[in-house]
């Protein structure tokens, strides 16, 4: 399906991309704690709302 060159490129791309993302996250970590307080609660609320919608759909179907 894929050639060896394509697979090798994909592996190196994923490794490099993850490395860059980790590096930039660590660099901006202190700023995230200052400017984005409480975002974890918003994420949990959003996930809970999606789960509730799935439960509503599941229990209201015949």
Secondary structure, DSSP 8 states (H G I E B T S, - for coil): ---HHHHHHHHHHHHHHHHHHHHHHHHTHHHHHHH-TTHHHHHHHHHHHHHHHHHHHHHH--
